[in-house]
Amino acid sequence: MTRYRFHCTNGSECILDAEGTLVRNSDALGRRARAVAEAAMRSLGAGDWTEWRVSVHDLTGRRVWIEPFVTQDLPTREAALAA
């Protein structure tokens, strides 16, 4: 397993992942990146997420994956709280 950092950015703002996450293989990078994006959107609430992406880096700082935030299938925070 390899440790990767999953940073979120829109090009001017950042949510940095200082700890990173152990990932078993490269197929799991996309799944983990999507989970990170969903958690960020739920945590921070409604907003314009269209420019945001998860930038995945290995521990040397080399970018190995980019995953855009996807918002159409994500329930709003208010809907999640009402459920």
N, C-alpha and C positions, 0 to 999 in steps of 0.2 A: 504494500500500500504506500501511496505517496501523499504527502501533505500539499494542499493547494490553498491559496488565499482567494476568496471570492469578494472582490471589491465592486461596489455599485457606483455608477457615475452617470451624469448627464452631460459631461464635458466641462462643467463649471462647479458642480457640487459633488461631494464624494461621501460614501459610507465605506469606511475602511475595515477590512477584516484583518485584525492584527494577529489572531490566533491561528486561523486556517482550519481546514478539515481534512482528515485522512480520506482518500478516495481510492477504491480498489483498482479501477481501470478507467481508461479514457471514455468508455461508453457511459460511465456514471457521471462524468463531468457535466454534461448537459442537463441531466436530471437534477443534480445538486444545484446548478446555476439557476434553473427554473424555480426550485424550492426557495432559494435565497431571494430571488426577485419577488415571489409571492409573499414571503415573510416581511420584506421591506415595505411593500405596498400596504399590507394589512396593518403593520405597526405604525406607519406614518399617515395612513388614511387617504382620503380622496385627494386627487390632484392630477396634474398632467404628467403621465409617466411615459409618454411616447418617445422622448429622447433618451430615456434611461436604458442602461444595459449593465449586465454583470460582466466584469472583466476578470477572468480567472488567470492567476499567475502561479508558477511554481516557486519554490523557496529561493531560487536564484533571481527572481524578479521577472523572468521571461513570461510574456503573455502567451497562454496556450489555448485559450478559448474565449469567445465573446458570445454572450446570449442576450438578445434584446428582451426587455420587459414585455410581457403580453398581458393586455388588460381586458380583452373582450370576454374571457371566460371566468374572470375573477369576480366574485360577489363583492358588493360594496361593504365597507366596514359596518355601516348601519344595518344592512340586511343580515350580516353575520351575527350581529348582536341581537337582532330581533328573533333569530331562529332559536 
